[in-house]
Amino acid sequence: MSRPESIENRWDILYRDYPEVYEAFSNTPYHPTVYEQLSGIIDLRGKSIADVGAGTGSSSLALAQYAGKVIGIEREAAMLRQAQEKVQGDGVRRVTFLSGDALTLPLADNSVDLVTGITLALYPPKQYRDFIREGLRVAKGSLIYIGISPGWYGGDLYDVIEGVEKVDDEVDHIFIEEFQFAFQDIFSNQAYGTVEHIVSTYGFIFGKKVIEYLKRESKTTIRWKFRVYWRE
Ligand SMILES: C[S@@+](CC[C@H](N)C(=O)[O-])C[C@H]1O[C@@H](n2cnc3c(N)ncnc32)[C@H](O)[C@@H]1O
C-alpha cells in the first residue's frame, strides 16, 4: 500500500492500516514518562491491571514495570497483533493481551485491582459513559483514565492542527462533572530527535499543516499536558 503524506487525524485509519507508525509514535521517548508520574499518584505496585485500549502494547508493558500482572484489551486486530508479537519476542510473562471492547469488557465483576485507559481516546465521547460503568464494574479498586488536557490535543501544536473535532472538553466534563472523578495534570516532553522522525510519525498523524510547521521551525520536541482521572 502506498503511504500518504498524512492521515489528517484519522486515528481509525492509523490503527487499522499503519499500526507500525503508531508503534513508532508511542515509542518515541517521553520525559518524564506518564507512568513515572502516575505511580506517584496511584500505588501500582503488585496490582493486577486491565489496560483497556492497549494499542500496540506500549502502555501495558510500561504498567507492568510497576504492576504484578497486566491484561491488555484491544479491539483493533492490527494493533493487537503487534502487541502480541511484542510480548512473545520479549518473553514478558506478566503481560497478556485479549481482543475486546471497552464498552463491554470481557472480564468478570471485581476481577482486577485496577482498570486503566491510557489515551484510549473513545469516539464519539459519549462512549466514555459506558467505559466508566464497565471499568467500575470490573475494578476492585480504582478506574484510571489518562487523556489529553483540554486545549492540548496534539500537545503544544494545538493551534496549528486543523480540520479535527476537538473533544477533550466534553471528555473532561463526563469524568469530572458527571462521574466525580478526581484529577491531576501532568506534563511530559516527547523528544523525536530529528525533523525526519517527527514528520514521519507525529506529522503523519496530525496533518500537512503540522508537517509544514515542523519543517519550517525545525521542531523536534512536543510538549504534552495529560490529565489523569481516577475514581475508586
Ligand atoms: C491512542 S491508542 C492508545 C494505545 C495505548 N494505550 C498506548 O498508550 O500506547 C488508543 C487505542 O484504543 C483502541 N480503542 C479505541 N476504542 C476502543 C474500544 N471501544 N475498545 C477497545 N479498544 C479501543 C484503539 O484501537 C487504539 O489501539
The ligand as an SDF file (V2000), in Angstrom:
LIG
                    3D

 27 29  0  0  0  0  0  0  0  0999 V2000
   -4.2380    6.2320   21.2600 C   0  0  0  0  0  0  0  0  0  0  0  0
   -4.2380    4.4680   21.3110 S   0  0  0  0  0  0  0  0  0  0  0  0
   -3.5290    4.1440   22.8970 C   0  0  0  0  0  0  0  0  0  0  0  0
   -2.8120    2.8200   22.9590 C   0  0  0  0  0  0  0  0  0  0  0  0
   -2.0520    2.5290   24.2460 C   0  0  0  0  0  0  0  0  0  0  0  0
   -2.9060    2.6060   25.4210 N   0  0  0  0  0  0  0  0  0  0  0  0
   -0.8620    3.4420   24.4170 C   0  0  0  0  0  0  0  0  0  0  0  0
   -0.8380    4.2080   25.3890 O   0  0  0  0  0  0  0  0  0  0  0  0
    0.0410    3.4170   23.5730 O   0  0  0  0  0  0  0  0  0  0  0  0
   -5.9540    4.0460   21.5810 C   0  0  0  0  0  0  0  0  0  0  0  0
   -6.2500    2.5620   21.3710 C   0  0  0  0  0  0  0  0  0  0  0  0
   -7.5670    2.2860   21.8690 O   0  0  0  0  0  0  0  0  0  0  0  0
   -8.2120    1.3850   20.9800 C   0  0  0  0  0  0  0  0  0  0  0  0
   -9.6590    1.5350   21.1190 N   0  0  0  0  0  0  0  0  0  0  0  0
  -10.4290    2.5770   20.7360 C   0  0  0  0  0  0  0  0  0  0  0  0
  -11.7170    2.3310   21.0330 N   0  0  0  0  0  0  0  0  0  0  0  0
  -11.7520    1.1180   21.6310 C   0  0  0  0  0  0  0  0  0  0  0  0
  -12.8080    0.3090   22.1770 C   0  0  0  0  0  0  0  0  0  0  0  0
  -14.0990    0.7030   22.1460 N   0  0  0  0  0  0  0  0  0  0  0  0
  -12.4840   -0.8750   22.7160 N   0  0  0  0  0  0  0  0  0  0  0  0
  -11.1980   -1.3120   22.7530 C   0  0  0  0  0  0  0  0  0  0  0  0
  -10.1630   -0.6120   22.2540 N   0  0  0  0  0  0  0  0  0  0  0  0
  -10.4350    0.5950   21.6920 C   0  0  0  0  0  0  0  0  0  0  0  0
   -7.7080    1.7800   19.6030 C   0  0  0  0  0  0  0  0  0  0  0  0
   -7.8870    0.7270   18.6590 O   0  0  0  0  0  0  0  0  0  0  0  0
   -6.2430    2.0940   19.9130 C   0  0  0  0  0  0  0  0  0  0  0  0
   -5.4420    0.9640   19.7720 O   0  0  0  0  0  0  0  0  0  0  0  0
  1  2  1  0
  2  3  1  0
  2 10  1  0
  3  4  1  0
  4  5  1  0
  5  6  1  0
  5  7  1  0
  7  8  2  0
  7  9  1  0
 10 11  1  0
 11 12  1  0
 11 26  1  0
 12 13  1  0
 13 14  1  0
 13 24  1  0
 14 15  1  0
 14 23  1  0
 15 16  2  0
 16 17  1  0
 17 18  1  0
 17 23  2  0
 18 19  1  0
 18 20  2  0
 20 21  1  0
 21 22  2  0
 22 23  1  0
 24 25  1  0
 24 26  1  0
 26 27  1  0
M  CHG  2   2   1   9  -1
M  END
$$$$
